[in-house]
Amino acid sequence: MQLYRFPRFALSVVAGAALLAGSCGLAMARPDSLTMTCAAAAGLVSKNGAVVMGTGPNLFDRYVSSVRYCSGFEQLKPEWIKTRDNPACFVGYTCYVPTRDNYLR
């Protein structure tokens, strides 16, 4: 009986896949507005288009620079958050779905 021998490149593909699967568990930390200046927080949203940013202990939201980062029928709502140097810093917008209850708010 003859054993099947894998080609050498197959072992490197399997090893690369194992490394990639192991690194997927690493997560990036969420930016915290309380440790940033107002300009840095607004610049982060402007540069990336959409950012999930922490605004306090266990509090976070998704801030966007324009409606193109919203989905479907969502609209923009301006948001001011607390930063290290400004208690009411305009960083961008949040997306929301307008309903009869919150229309024109």
C-alpha positions as CSV (number, residue, x, y, z in Angstrom):
1,M,0.0,0.0,0.0
2,Q,1.4,3.4,-1.0
3,L,0.8,6.5,1.1
4,Y,-0.3,9.7,-0.6
5,R,2.3,12.4,-0.5
6,F,1.2,16.0,-0.4
7,P,3.1,18.5,-2.6
8,R,5.4,20.8,-0.6
9,F,3.4,23.9,-1.5
10,A,0.3,22.3,0.1
11,L,2.0,22.3,3.5
12,S,2.9,26.0,3.2
13,V,-0.7,26.8,2.2
14,V,-2.0,25.0,5.2
15,A,0.5,26.7,7.5
16,G,-0.4,30.1,6.1
17,A,-4.1,29.4,6.5
18,A,-3.5,28.4,10.1
19,L,-1.6,31.6,10.8
20,L,-4.3,33.7,9.2
21,A,-7.0,32.0,11.2
22,G,-5.1,32.5,14.4
23,S,-4.7,36.3,13.8
24,C,-8.4,36.8,13.1
25,G,-9.1,36.8,16.9
26,L,-7.2,40.1,17.4
27,A,-9.4,43.1,17.4
28,M,-8.6,46.7,17.1
29,A,-9.4,48.9,20.1
30,R,-12.3,51.4,19.6
31,P,-11.2,55.1,19.6
32,D,-12.2,56.9,22.8
33,S,-13.4,60.5,22.3
34,L,-12.6,61.3,26.0
35,T,-8.9,60.9,25.3
36,M,-8.9,62.8,22.0
37,T,-9.0,66.5,21.1
38,C,-12.0,67.8,19.3
39,A,-10.0,68.3,16.1
40,A,-8.6,64.7,16.3
41,A,-12.0,63.1,16.7
42,A,-13.6,65.2,13.9
43,G,-10.6,64.5,11.7
44,L,-10.9,60.7,12.3
45,V,-14.5,60.7,11.2
46,S,-13.7,63.0,8.2
47,K,-10.8,60.9,7.1
48,N,-12.4,57.5,7.4
49,G,-16.0,58.4,6.5
50,A,-17.5,56.2,9.3
51,V,-16.1,55.4,12.7
52,V,-17.4,53.5,15.8
53,M,-16.2,55.7,18.6
54,G,-16.4,55.3,22.4
55,T,-17.9,58.3,24.2
56,G,-17.8,57.1,27.8
57,P,-17.6,53.9,29.8
58,N,-19.5,51.2,27.9
59,L,-21.0,53.9,25.5
60,F,-20.3,54.1,21.8
61,D,-21.9,55.1,18.5
62,R,-21.2,55.1,14.8
63,Y,-20.3,58.5,13.4
64,V,-20.3,59.3,9.7
65,S,-19.1,62.2,7.6
66,S,-21.9,62.0,4.9
67,V,-25.1,60.2,4.0
68,R,-23.2,57.9,1.7
69,Y,-22.2,55.9,4.8
70,C,-25.8,55.3,5.8
71,S,-28.0,52.6,4.3
72,G,-31.4,52.4,2.7
73,F,-33.7,55.2,3.8
74,E,-31.5,56.4,6.7
75,Q,-31.0,60.1,7.1
76,L,-28.3,62.2,8.9
77,K,-28.6,63.6,12.4
78,P,-25.8,66.0,13.6
79,E,-23.9,64.8,16.7
80,W,-21.9,66.7,19.3
81,I,-19.9,64.5,21.7
82,K,-17.6,65.2,24.7
83,T,-13.9,65.2,24.0
84,R,-10.8,65.9,26.1
85,D,-10.9,69.6,25.3
86,N,-14.5,70.3,24.4
87,P,-17.7,69.2,26.1
88,A,-19.7,69.6,22.9
89,C,-17.6,68.8,19.9
90,F,-19.2,68.4,16.5
91,V,-17.7,65.2,15.0
92,G,-20.1,64.4,12.2
93,Y,-23.5,62.7,12.0
94,T,-25.3,59.5,13.0
95,C,-27.6,57.6,10.7
96,Y,-31.2,57.1,11.7
97,V,-34.4,55.8,10.1
98,P,-37.0,58.5,10.0
99,T,-40.4,57.5,11.4
100,R,-43.6,59.4,12.1
101,D,-42.5,59.8,15.8
102,N,-39.1,61.3,15.0
103,Y,-39.8,63.1,11.7
104,L,-38.0,66.4,11.5
105,R,-36.1,66.1,14.8
